[in-house]
């Protein structure tokens, strides 16, 4: 089974998925190769044809299929690929498949595919290059045409340049601070979590959580403006003092904004009856308050308004309190998960595809085990749950 998650086959060659059969796949790959010889999906499909020919020598009951997503990728691509997979399996009820792709973006679909059919092997197709360094320039140009990379490479620097051009007040140091913060978020993996959180926010007046989200965003923006104002109140301040002034300036509105956001999220959790998420909300709220105490005291210490002994004692107190909150939250979470009684319930995707039955729960790791109809067991964390009722609805 070949996967073209961004639907180059449909966008460039005007071939709609799923493509089933050797003859159809050979024609589709040839057509895409003529339109765009440099597209890696051409190599993926020809690799699939090669594997098919090898298997056909030993097995009579073998087939090749190519499924396609959408250019935007994401959830829409997952939904389309899942539906095409259902179509393929209705025509050819296979016991297993070899997953063929051209990179990691396609392989993120493995859990989704695995919920419907056993995966016997994964083949990643890479193109051999004789003068890789010489051709790197052209590879980069091709990648920059893709929306995902263009948003990062052009979008973020463009936003920073506009910020610098239109706001003389913010200054060059704050510009570097914004860029540095983004790089830190990117480095520790916080960027994807933030985008995931905000992508789930529904902009609707009927959504009670949206009102709190809007208020929280306003408080955060105002807090950053106040922090920037304080940061430049002392022209002769060094970098450490500027950072301390900025931190002191954003308090207390910034933590209040985060707490307001958590209140809105708490309403959403209660409305969706996802009580197993309550301990996490409590932990986040505690962490926000304790972090505010530490950072505020650190800023006061740098500026000379607080002695080191007081700052050190507050730091020890915060560490002990956070440890205690974590223990209590873990115990609270385990008790809630133990009462969910999910074992044996049917699991479906949001688009109606049957995944399997829940075989067990691991409260310590916050995961549940789904046993598919093919007998495979998949570990999923509780963040995948979209709805709970007689059945469990999950999202990928």
C-alpha positions as CSV (number, residue, x, y, z in Angstrom):
1,X,0.0,0.0,0.0
2,X,1.5,3.3,-1.2
3,X,0.6,6.5,0.6
4,X,0.5,10.0,-0.9
5,X,-0.7,12.1,2.0
6,X,-0.6,15.5,0.2
7,X,-2.3,14.2,-2.9
8,X,0.4,15.1,-5.5
9,X,-1.2,12.4,-7.6
10,X,-4.5,14.3,-7.8
11,X,-3.1,17.8,-7.8
12,X,-0.5,17.2,-10.5
13,X,-1.6,14.2,-12.5
14,X,-5.4,14.5,-12.0
15,X,-5.6,10.9,-10.8
16,X,-8.0,10.4,-8.0
17,X,-7.3,7.8,-5.3
18,X,-7.6,5.1,-4.4
19,X,-5.6,3.6,-7.3
20,X,-6.0,-0.2,-7.2
21,X,-4.2,-2.8,-9.3
22,X,-0.8,-3.1,-11.0
23,X,-1.9,-1.7,-14.3
24,X,-3.7,1.3,-12.8
25,X,-0.7,2.1,-10.5
26,X,1.8,1.8,-13.3
27,X,-0.3,4.2,-15.4
28,X,-0.8,6.7,-12.6
29,X,3.0,6.6,-11.6
30,X,4.0,7.2,-15.2
31,X,1.5,10.0,-15.6
32,X,2.8,11.7,-12.4
33,X,6.4,11.1,-13.6
34,X,5.7,12.9,-16.9
35,X,4.1,15.9,-15.2
36,X,6.7,16.2,-12.4
37,X,9.7,13.8,-12.7
38,X,11.2,15.2,-9.4
39,X,8.2,14.3,-7.3
40,X,9.2,11.7,-4.7
41,X,5.7,10.0,-4.8
42,X,6.7,8.7,-8.3
43,X,9.5,6.7,-6.7
44,X,7.2,5.6,-3.9
45,X,4.7,4.1,-6.4
46,X,7.4,2.4,-8.5
47,X,8.9,1.0,-5.3
48,X,5.4,-0.4,-4.5
49,X,5.2,-1.9,-8.0
50,X,8.6,-3.5,-7.4
51,X,7.5,-5.0,-4.1
52,X,4.3,-6.2,-5.7
53,X,6.2,-8.0,-8.5
54,X,8.4,-9.7,-5.9
55,X,5.4,-10.8,-3.8
56,X,3.5,-12.0,-6.8
57,X,6.2,-14.5,-7.6
58,X,5.5,-16.3,-4.3
59,X,1.8,-15.5,-3.6
60,X,-1.2,-15.5,-5.8
61,X,-3.5,-13.4,-3.6
62,X,-1.6,-10.1,-3.6
63,X,-2.6,-6.6,-4.7
64,X,-1.2,-3.1,-4.9
65,X,-3.1,0.1,-4.0
66,X,-2.2,3.8,-3.6
67,X,-4.3,6.0,-1.3
68,X,-4.2,9.8,-1.3
69,X,-4.9,12.6,1.1
70,X,-5.4,16.3,0.6
71,X,-2.8,19.1,0.0
72,X,-3.5,20.7,3.4
73,X,-2.7,17.4,5.1
74,X,-3.8,17.1,8.8
75,X,-7.2,15.8,9.8
76,X,-8.8,16.1,6.4
77,X,-6.0,14.0,4.8
78,X,-6.4,11.4,7.5
79,X,-10.2,11.2,7.0
80,X,-9.8,10.8,3.2
81,X,-7.1,8.2,3.4
82,X,-9.2,6.2,6.0
83,X,-12.2,6.2,3.6
84,X,-10.1,5.2,0.7
85,X,-8.6,2.4,2.8
86,X,-12.1,1.2,3.6
87,X,-12.9,1.2,-0.2
88,X,-9.7,-0.8,-1.0
89,X,-10.4,-3.4,1.7
90,X,-14.0,-3.8,0.6
91,X,-12.7,-4.8,-2.9
92,X,-9.7,-6.8,-1.6
93,X,-10.0,-7.9,2.0
94,X,-6.3,-8.3,2.8
95,X,-4.9,-9.9,5.9
96,X,-1.9,-7.5,6.0
97,X,0.0,-4.9,4.0
98,X,3.4,-3.5,3.4
99,X,3.4,0.3,4.0
100,X,5.4,2.2,1.4
101,X,6.0,6.0,1.8
102,X,8.6,8.7,1.0
103,X,9.0,10.1,4.5
104,X,8.0,10.8,8.1
105,X,4.9,12.8,7.2
106,X,3.3,9.7,5.6
107,X,4.4,7.5,8.4
108,X,2.4,9.5,10.9
109,X,-0.6,7.7,9.5
110,X,0.7,4.3,10.7
111,X,-1.6,4.1,13.8
112,X,-4.6,5.0,11.6
113,X,-3.8,2.4,9.0
114,X,-2.9,-0.1,11.8
115,X,-6.4,0.2,13.2
116,X,-7.9,-1.4,10.1
117,X,-5.2,-3.8,8.8
118,X,-2.1,-5.5,10.1
119,X,1.1,-3.9,8.8
120,X,3.7,-6.5,8.0
121,X,6.4,-4.1,7.0
122,X,7.3,-0.5,6.3
123,X,9.4,0.6,3.3
124,X,10.7,4.2,3.2
125,X,11.8,5.2,-0.3
126,X,14.8,7.4,-0.6
127,X,16.3,8.6,-3.9
128,X,20.0,8.0,-4.4
129,X,21.9,11.1,-5.3
130,X,25.5,11.2,-6.7
131,X,26.1,14.9,-6.0
132,X,24.0,15.6,-2.9
133,X,25.7,18.8,-1.9
134,X,25.5,20.2,-5.4
135,X,21.8,19.6,-5.5
136,X,20.9,20.7,-2.0
137,X,20.0,24.2,-3.3
138,X,17.4,22.8,-5.6
139,X,16.0,20.5,-3.0
140,X,15.6,23.5,-0.6
141,X,13.8,25.5,-3.3
142,X,11.4,22.6,-3.9
143,X,10.6,22.3,-0.2
144,X,10.0,26.0,0.2
145,X,7.1,25.7,-2.3
146,X,5.3,23.5,0.1
147,X,2.9,25.4,2.4
148,X,4.1,23.8,5.6
149,X,7.7,24.8,5.2
150,X,6.9,28.2,3.6
151,X,4.9,29.2,6.7
152,X,7.9,28.6,8.9
153,X,10.7,29.9,6.7
154,X,8.9,33.0,5.3
155,X,6.0,33.6,7.7
156,X,7.9,33.9,11.0
157,X,10.8,36.1,9.8
158,X,8.2,38.2,7.9
159,X,6.2,38.7,11.0
160,X,9.3,39.7,13.0
161,X,10.3,42.2,10.3
162,X,6.8,43.8,10.3
163,X,7.0,44.0,14.0
164,X,10.3,45.8,13.9
165,X,9.3,48.1,11.0
166,X,5.9,49.3,12.5
167,X,6.8,49.5,16.1
168,X,9.8,51.5,17.0
169,X,8.7,51.4,20.6
170,X,9.4,47.7,21.0
171,X,13.0,48.0,19.8
172,X,15.5,45.5,18.5
173,X,16.1,43.7,21.8
174,X,12.4,42.7,22.1
175,X,12.5,41.6,18.5
176,X,15.3,39.2,19.4
177,X,13.4,38.1,22.5
178,X,10.4,37.1,20.4
179,X,12.6,35.2,18.0
180,X,14.5,33.6,20.9
181,X,11.3,32.6,22.6
182,X,10.0,30.9,19.5
183,X,13.3,29.0,19.0
184,X,13.1,27.8,22.6
185,X,9.5,26.7,22.2
186,X,10.5,24.9,19.0
187,X,13.5,23.2,20.6
188,X,11.6,21.8,23.6
189,X,8.6,20.7,21.5
190,X,6.2,23.2,23.0
191,X,5.3,24.8,19.6
192,X,3.3,21.7,18.4
193,X,1.4,21.5,21.7
194,X,0.4,25.2,21.5
195,X,-0.8,24.9,17.9
196,X,-2.7,21.8,18.8
197,X,-4.3,23.5,21.8
198,X,-5.3,26.6,19.8
199,X,-6.4,24.6,16.8
200,X,-9.1,23.0,19.0
201,X,-10.5,26.3,20.1
202,X,-13.9,26.8,18.5
203,X,-14.6,30.5,17.7
204,X,-18.3,30.6,18.6
205,X,-20.3,32.8,20.9
206,X,-22.3,29.6,21.8
207,X,-19.1,28.1,23.1
208,X,-18.7,29.2,26.7
209,X,-15.0,28.4,26.7
210,X,-14.4,30.8,23.8
211,X,-15.4,33.8,26.0
212,X,-12.8,32.8,28.5
213,X,-10.2,32.2,25.8
214,X,-10.9,35.6,24.3
215,X,-10.5,37.3,27.7
216,X,-7.3,35.3,28.4
217,X,-5.8,36.4,25.1
218,X,-6.5,40.0,25.8
219,X,-4.9,39.8,29.3
220,X,-1.8,38.1,27.9
221,X,-1.4,40.8,25.2
222,X,-1.8,43.6,27.7
223,X,0.6,41.9,30.1
224,X,3.3,41.7,27.4
225,X,2.7,45.4,26.5
226,X,3.1,46.4,30.2
227,X,6.2,44.2,30.4
228,X,7.7,45.9,27.3
229,X,7.0,49.3,28.8
230,X,8.7,48.4,32.1
231,X,11.7,46.8,30.2
232,X,12.5,50.1,28.6
233,X,11.9,52.3,31.5
234,X,15.6,52.2,32.5
235,X,17.7,53.1,29.4
236,X,21.0,52.2,31.1
237,X,19.8,48.8,32.3
238,X,21.8,45.7,31.4
239,X,20.3,42.6,29.7
240,X,19.6,40.8,33.0
241,X,17.8,43.9,34.5
242,X,15.8,44.3,31.3
243,X,14.6,40.7,31.5
244,X,13.8,41.2,35.2
245,X,11.8,44.4,34.5
246,X,10.0,42.6,31.7
247,X,9.1,39.7,34.0
248,X,7.9,42.0,36.7
249,X,5.9,44.0,34.2
250,X,3.9,41.1,32.8
251,X,2.8,40.1,36.4
252,X,0.1,39.7,37.6
253,X,-1.9,39.9,34.3
254,X,-0.1,37.1,32.5
255,X,-0.7,34.4,35.1
256,X,-4.3,35.6,35.5
257,X,-4.7,35.3,31.7
258,X,-3.5,31.7,31.9
259,X,-5.8,30.9,34.8
260,X,-8.8,32.4,32.9
261,X,-7.9,30.2,29.9
262,X,-7.8,27.2,32.2
263,X,-11.2,28.1,33.6
264,X,-12.6,28.1,30.1
265,X,-10.9,24.8,29.4
266,X,-12.3,23.4,32.6
267,X,-15.8,24.3,31.5
268,X,-15.2,22.5,28.2
269,X,-13.9,19.4,30.0
270,X,-17.0,19.4,32.2
271,X,-19.3,20.0,29.3
272,X,-17.8,17.2,27.3
273,X,-17.8,15.0,30.5
274,X,-14.1,14.4,30.3
275,X,-13.6,14.2,34.0
276,X,-10.3,12.3,33.6
277,X,-8.7,15.6,32.5
278,X,-9.6,17.4,35.7
279,X,-6.3,16.4,37.6
280,X,-4.3,17.8,34.7
281,X,-6.2,21.1,34.9
282,X,-5.5,21.3,38.7
283,X,-1.8,20.6,38.1
284,X,-1.5,23.3,35.4
285,X,-3.2,25.8,37.7
286,X,-0.9,25.0,40.6
287,X,2.1,25.2,38.3
288,X,1.1,28.6,37.0
289,X,0.7,30.1,40.5
290,X,3.9,28.6,41.8
291,X,5.9,29.6,38.7
292,X,4.5,33.2,39.1
293,X,5.8,33.2,42.7
294,X,9.3,32.0,41.7
295,X,9.7,34.2,38.6
296,X,8.3,37.3,40.4
297,X,10.7,36.7,43.3
298,X,13.6,36.1,40.9
299,X,12.9,39.5,39.2
300,X,12.7,41.3,42.5
301,X,16.0,39.7,43.6
302,X,17.8,40.8,40.3
303,X,16.5,44.3,40.8
304,X,17.6,44.4,44.4
305,X,14.1,44.6,46.0
306,X,14.5,41.1,47.6
307,X,17.3,39.4,49.4
308,X,18.8,36.1,48.1
309,X,17.8,34.3,51.3
310,X,14.1,35.1,50.8
311,X,14.3,34.1,47.2
312,X,16.1,30.8,48.0
313,X,13.6,29.9,50.7
314,X,10.7,30.7,48.3
315,X,12.3,28.4,45.7
316,X,12.5,25.5,48.1
317,X,8.9,26.1,49.2
318,X,7.7,26.1,45.6
319,X,9.6,22.8,44.8
320,X,8.1,21.1,47.8
321,X,4.6,22.4,47.0
322,X,4.9,21.4,43.4
323,X,6.0,17.9,44.4
324,X,3.0,17.6,46.8
325,X,0.6,18.8,44.1
326,X,1.9,16.3,41.6
327,X,1.5,13.4,44.0
328,X,-2.0,14.4,44.9
329,X,-2.9,15.0,41.2
330,X,-1.5,11.6,40.2
331,X,-3.6,9.9,42.9
332,X,-6.7,11.8,41.9
333,X,-6.1,10.9,38.2
334,X,-5.6,7.2,39.0
335,X,-8.9,7.1,41.0
336,X,-10.8,8.7,38.2
337,X,-9.3,6.5,35.5
338,X,-10.1,3.4,37.6
339,X,-13.7,4.4,37.7
340,X,-14.1,4.9,34.0
341,X,-14.8,1.2,33.3
342,X,-13.8,1.4,29.6
343,X,-12.7,-2.2,29.2
344,X,-14.6,-4.0,26.5
345,X,-16.1,-0.9,24.9
346,X,-16.0,-0.5,21.1
347,X,-13.6,2.2,19.7
348,X,-14.4,4.2,16.6
349,X,-12.7,7.1,14.8
350,X,-14.5,10.4,14.4
351,X,-15.3,9.5,10.8
352,X,-17.1,6.3,11.9
353,X,-14.3,3.7,11.3
354,X,-14.2,0.8,13.7
355,X,-10.8,0.5,15.4
356,X,-11.4,-2.3,17.9
357,X,-12.2,-2.9,21.6
358,X,-10.5,-1.6,24.7
359,X,-8.5,-4.4,26.2
360,X,-7.2,-2.6,29.3
361,X,-6.2,0.7,30.9
362,X,-2.8,1.8,32.3
363,X,-3.6,4.6,34.8
364,X,0.1,5.1,35.6
365,X,1.0,5.9,32.0
366,X,-2.4,7.5,31.2
367,X,-2.9,5.1,28.3
368,X,-5.5,2.6,27.2
369,X,-5.0,-0.5,25.0
370,X,-7.1,-1.0,21.9
371,X,-7.2,-4.5,20.4
372,X,-8.0,-4.3,16.7
373,X,-10.0,-6.8,14.7
374,X,-6.7,-8.0,13.3
375,X,-5.5,-9.0,16.8
376,X,-3.0,-6.1,17.1
377,X,-2.8,-4.0,20.3
378,X,-2.3,-0.3,20.1
379,X,-1.4,1.9,23.1
380,X,-3.2,5.3,23.0
381,X,-3.1,8.1,25.5
382,X,-6.3,9.6,26.8
383,X,-5.8,12.8,24.8
384,X,-6.9,10.8,21.8
385,X,-10.4,10.4,23.2
386,X,-12.9,12.7,21.5
387,X,-16.1,11.5,23.1
388,X,-17.2,9.0,25.8
389,X,-20.5,7.1,25.9
390,X,-21.6,3.6,25.0
391,X,-18.7,3.7,22.6
392,X,-15.4,5.5,22.7
393,X,-14.7,7.9,19.9
394,X,-11.0,8.7,19.2
395,X,-9.2,11.2,17.0
396,X,-5.8,10.9,15.4
